[in-house]
Amino acid sequence: MKNLYLFLALIFCFPAFSQKSIDTIHSAKMNEDRVFSFSLPPSYNKNKDKKYPLLVLLDGDYLFDPFNGTLSYGNYWDDLPEVIIVGIHQGKEREYDTDVEVESGLPIEKGAKFFEFIGAELLPALEKKYRVAPFKIIAGHDVTASYLNLFLYKDNPIFDAYISLSPELGIDMETRIPTRLGLTKKPLFYYQSMADGDMKKMQKRIKDLDANIKTIVNPNLYYQLDEFKNASHYSLVVHSIPNALYHLFGAYQPISNTEFQEKIVTLPSNYVGYLTKKYDLIEKSFGIKMPIRVSDFKAIEAAILKNNAFAEFEQLASLSKKSYPKAMLFQYHLGMFYEKTGDTKKAAKAYMSGYMLDEIGDLTKDFMLEKADEMKTK
């Protein structure tokens, strides 16, 4: 609990992830105006070509701020990406918005209209107005957590990730959801959580769902269940949100010491290939195209050196030139290739060429000159 308080203090002490605004959209499906909160990432107006994942929050009245704070904290450390957040205000309407037929478990009356509103009106309006990446997330709590699963029943679900916080599961969802998850042919992320403060009947159904999902063999499915002890049905939310977002965006994070020790340095070869695949996965899964982090280049450098795979420095130079064409990083990698393979003359030339380019990370002009001079004495 002490760690939770510290985490919350950090979240709310950090600058806002982006300015929270309120807007209204008219729904022809429901014949009414719907209010929603939204925020755009800090870099949105600076980078005119960049697209951002979209997070749609049911129960946006109270889920918006904790999600926004967590994303702000994670993005500060470059663990989580910038995201466009949209929180649908429901308030007293949530009971009608989530109305489903008892026998079939499918949306009826206003519940059906709300379902169509999200897919046929809200999302197209957001995609038209903002630079939305292909990766879309939906999240909800208790009845809205159950309701969001209905989007999985579609042959081509419009969401790529589902955050279901302590769901009050609808009829037969213990078997329907696993069936749908097993059919996905593209990366799909599914997170759910429960607390020991939830009703026992809810806990049993969530555990049954969990057991059925765990029988699925599908490489496209990324699933996690968290069970929180000493948590209520409501405090569960602040426990769950960081875990959910870090589960979804695990591949986005910089190479950690654990990843380096367990997944990279133990490889027999193709360290540069590992780095390429990591960033291809980020683009494929999240629709985020980004330059490879300098810290990740450094991790691969360390793996190459540790395993004496010096020939790979030439491949790394090609990759770093593509990411940072105006910086000295690629000339440094090329210099390392020549130095470690015994051609000190070409190594000196590469380091000198790097001197004329922009400094990056811990690479400086003085360092490149020192390396060039060092090669001349060998």
HELIX and SHEET records of a PDB file:
HELIX    1   1 LYS A    2  CYS A   13  1                                  12    
HELIX    2   2 GLY A   60  TYR A   76  1                                  17    
HELIX    3   3 GLY A   91  GLU A   93  5                                   3    
HELIX    4   4 ARG A   94  ASP A   97  1                                   4    
HELIX    5   5 GLU A  109  GLU A  116  1                                   8    
HELIX    6   6 PHE A  117  LEU A  122  3                                   6    
HELIX    7   7 LEU A  123  LYS A  129  1                                   7    
HELIX    8   8 VAL A  143  TYR A  147  1                                   5    
HELIX    9   9 LEU A  148  TYR A  153  5                                   6    
HELIX   10  10 MET A  173  LEU A  183  1                                  11    
HELIX   11  11 LYS A  200  ILE A  213  1                                  14    
HELIX   12  12 LEU A  236  LEU A  248  1                                  13    
HELIX   13  13 GLY A  250  TYR A  252  5                                   3    
HELIX   14  14 ASN A  257  GLU A  259  1                                   3    
HELIX   15  15 PHE A  260  ILE A  264  3                                   5    
HELIX   16  16 TYR A  271  PHE A  286  1                                  16    
HELIX   17  17 VAL A  294  LYS A  306  1                                  13    
HELIX   18  18 GLU A  312  SER A  323  1                                  12    
HELIX   19  19 LEU A  329  LYS A  340  1                                  12    
HELIX   20  20 THR A  344  TYR A  355  1                                  12    
HELIX   21  21 LYS A  365  LYS A  376  1                                  12    
SHEET    1   A 8 SER A  21  SER A  27  0                                        
SHEET    2   A 8 GLU A  32  SER A  39 -1                                        
SHEET    3   A 8 ILE A  84  ILE A  88 -1                                        
SHEET    4   A 8 TYR A  52  LEU A  57  1                                        
SHEET    5   A 8 VAL A 132  HIS A 141  1                                        
SHEET    6   A 8 ALA A 161  LEU A 165  1                                        
SHEET    7   A 8 LEU A 188  ALA A 195  1                                        
SHEET    8   A 8 LEU A 221  PHE A 228  1                                        
END                                                                             
